[in-house]
Amino acid sequence: MFYLKMTNSDQSISENKIKIDDSEYYYDSLPDEAKKIVVGLRTADTQLRMHEDTLRLISIGKAKLIEDLRKILEPIESIKK
């Protein structure tokens, strides 16, 4: 598991930390290569949230279309089997 969070230390200084599994690291102390990976992970997380929101909106729209279709078909006699 990975997450990046902003925390306030005892001196009220805001510090970026990352957590991987059960270990925490200060972002500023990471080598540049690790910082680039963290930026990539944050971008991936942002993209995932955007696409999850898009899927929720599509699902809501689909449910509304089905509801509208049922209302239109209500007075129409269905095919008997």
FENQUI-V133111 format. One record per residue. RES is the residue in one small letter. SS is DSSP state (alpha for helix, beta for strand, coil for the rest). Layout:
res: (RES	RES)
ss: (SS	SS)
This chain:
res: (m	f	y	l	k	m	t	n	s	d	q	s	i	s	e	n	k	i	k	i	d	d	s	e	y	y	y	d	s	l	p	d	e	a	k	k	i	v	v	g	l	r	t	a	d	t	q	l	r	m	h	e	d	t	l	r	l	i	s	i	g	k	a	k	l	i	e	d	l	r	k	i	l	e	p	i	e	s	i	k	k)
ss: (coil	beta	beta	beta	beta	beta	beta	beta	coil	coil	coil	coil	coil	beta	beta	beta	beta	beta	beta	beta	coil	coil	beta	beta	beta	beta	alpha	alpha	alpha	coil	coil	alpha	alpha	alpha	alpha	alpha	alpha	alpha	alpha	alpha	alpha	alpha	alpha	alpha	alpha	alpha	alpha	alpha	alpha	alpha	alpha	alpha	alpha	alpha	alpha	alpha	alpha	alpha	alpha	alpha	alpha	alpha	alpha	alpha	alpha	alpha	alpha	alpha	alpha	alpha	alpha	alpha	alpha	coil	coil	coil	coil	coil	coil	coil	coil)
